[in-house]
Amino acid sequence: MDESSKLKAYWRENLFIILMHLIVWALVSYVLGIIFVLPLNPIHLGGFPLGFWFANQGSEFVFVIMIFVYCAFLNRLDRKYNVHED
């Protein structure tokens, strides 16, 4: 595999990872936090309606988790294409 095709494959996989994270971000922030707030409100989590919880605290927890997952995926991808830093 030459360097140019290796670089293209690396960025193709990187963009796929970014796209998956953007989809999760959109689902959590818009779908769960805005659109489905009222249907989720009858369910309570820690004394608060679930829709309110997702709109406030839940989305922040998911975003922090997404950062760690993104780092793990990128570290694995860097090692796969031998562009990692030790």
C-alpha positions, 0 to 999 in steps of 0.5 A: 500500500503506497503512502497516498492510498494509506493516507486516504484510507486513514482519513476515510476511516477518521471521517467515518468516526467523526460522522458517527459521533456527530450522529450520536451528538444530534440524537442526544441533543436534538432528538432526546433533548428537544423533540422527545422531551414530553414523551420522556417526562413521565419517566423519572430519574433521580427525582427529575423527569427524564426529558428534563434530565436529558436536556440538561445533565444527560447530554453533558454526560454523553458528550464527555463520554463521547470525547473519551470514546473518540480518543480511544478510536483515534488512538486505535486508528493511529496505531493501525496506520502507524502514525501514533506518537509514543 
